[in-house]
Amino acid sequence: MLQPTGMAVLARMGLAEEVAAHGARIDALLGLEEHGRTALDAPYARLGAPGVFGIGIHRASLFQVLYDAVNAAGIAVETSREVASSTVEHGQRHLVFADGKRSPGHDMVIDASGWASRIAQGEQHGLLPYGALWASLPVTRADPVAWNLLEQRYRRASQMVGVLPIGSRGSGQPEEVAFFWSLRGQDLDRWRAAPLERWKDEVRALWPETHFLLDRITSHDQLTYARYAHRTARRPGGDRLIRIGDAWHSASPQLGQGANMALLDAWGIAQALRQAHSINEATSLARRWRGDHVQLYQAVTAAFTPMFQSDAPMWPWLRDRVMAPMSKLPPVARLQASLMSGLFGWPLPVLGLDLPDYSALASAIASRAAALDQSYSPTTRQTSLPDAS
Ligand SMILES: Cc1cc2nc3c(=O)[nH]c(=O)nc-3n(C[C@H](O)[C@H](O)[C@H](O)COP(=O)(O)OP(=O)(O)OC[C@H]3O[C@@H](n4cnc5c(N)ncnc54)[C@H](O)[C@@H]3O)c2cc1C
């Protein structure tokens, strides 16, 4: 999911419409528990910022647009290098590779190597017990997909199945949805060893309407197991070094913020380099601008994750009996929308960013969908809140 925060950065880079053109417009998150009770009903419309929505997108689409922009800017890319650590010598930071070779000295290293960063050595990876199986599945407009929703079904918090429309990876490529199923890391081998049909029966029992997607999964290998880690680096930087994205802070993707946070971090360091008088001043400025928002979302994600992925019965009870009813109250609904859009804690003004032009983004998505299917008229589903349309 790309949130208004990540899109604000992409808009400033001139890439927002190109990215949106690959994605799907998501108006709300809707989650029902096993008996049909609403556990999560969160339309972006409750944000109070007209026209704002989320964008479901395949990560390859986002990567490709960014990669093309890097190439167009003439930035050199060196691939097939495994970074093992880094070191400072004579006022320059060098990367040390796994084969023992070293890079030339750099004024600064930005560690964007994700949650298992080797540069952030000696730190706990904070692996969470639950991860999820994921597949990107082709769909057609004739399929019964709620094109404008991220939908989930839960059995307590120990089972979750979800479907998220993610647009199309490019011309000639089909529309896709991301399909995911919660699974504890310790159960992965057992899942692999069991017949696929047994797992499909479990999914169908929780959400029978996903049968048309399950029919498109014919082998265990179509599903990728993603592990989640909740970890905040003790030192988000050092001399001529700054960590951004998951290398600084990683969390479970329940709130769909990680890539957006990484984009904000990247924008922060770019802005800081423009303003600061030295590299080290720039890294501390960037950390200061981003620090509060990062801490806030790390705390909120840690609090929310057990409500959607855990074994203790107390968490789903809180989710269904306390959080869901409370979120119908206007101030709470607005807070929830602000949290899921990444805007809680006002991360944009400090970085000199504004919300992007969502009418242009909506047009970019609609034209791609229309080009794909001449008879396209968006079939959207309303959530239970009246203003979700
Ligand atoms: C299943 C799943 C769903 C998610 N859903 C969402 C979502 O909806 N919205 C959202 O915003 N976020 C989501 N996230 C989180 C998001 O993917 C991450 O927060 C985001 O990718 C972080 O970006 P990054 O650039 O910091 O790190 P990464 O995307 O992890 O990129 C790190 C890169 O560094 C490379 N690398 C790592 N180690 C080395 C090394 N030693 N040497 C050289 N290269 C190295 C890796 O190969 C990789 O290419 C999800 C995550 C998962 C797992």
The ligand as an ORCA input file, in Angstrom:
! r2SCAN-3c Opt
* xyz 0 1
  C       4.772     -9.057      3.103
  C       5.063     -7.602      3.298
  C       4.073     -6.671      3.011
  C       4.345     -5.315      3.171
  N       3.378     -4.417      2.874
  C       3.663     -3.103      2.949
  C       2.714     -2.129      2.544
  O       1.583     -2.444      2.155
  N       3.060     -0.823      2.584
  C       4.281     -0.440      3.013
  O       4.560      0.773      3.009
  N       5.196     -1.335      3.427
  C       4.921     -2.641      3.399
  N       5.847     -3.559      3.799
  C       7.114     -3.075      4.353
  C       8.039     -2.662      3.223
  O       8.208     -3.714      2.288
  C       9.397     -2.281      3.783
  O       9.211     -1.420      4.885
  C      10.207     -1.599      2.718
  O      10.466     -2.485      1.642
  C      11.511     -1.087      3.300
  O      12.269     -0.578      2.249
  P      13.851     -0.530      2.378
  O      14.314      0.066      1.089
  O      14.238      0.119      3.641
  O      14.331     -2.034      2.503
  P      14.112     -3.261      1.498
  O      12.929     -3.050      0.632
  O      14.173     -4.481      2.360
  O      15.379     -3.223      0.539
  C      16.652     -3.574      1.029
  C      17.515     -3.928     -0.150
  O      18.875     -4.091      0.281
  C      19.390     -5.310     -0.247
  N      20.367     -5.825      0.726
  C      20.122     -6.303      1.979
  N      21.265     -6.672      2.582
  C      22.246     -6.410      1.705
  C      23.669     -6.572      1.760
  N      24.276     -7.067      2.844
  N      24.391     -6.202      0.683
  C      23.780     -5.679     -0.429
  N      22.444     -5.503     -0.536
  C      21.702     -5.858      0.521
  C      18.180     -6.208     -0.386
  O      18.413     -7.216     -1.358
  C      17.099     -5.228     -0.824
  O      17.095     -5.048     -2.208
  C       5.604     -4.908      3.652
  C       6.576     -5.845      3.953
  C       6.305     -7.191      3.784
  C       7.371     -8.201      4.097
*
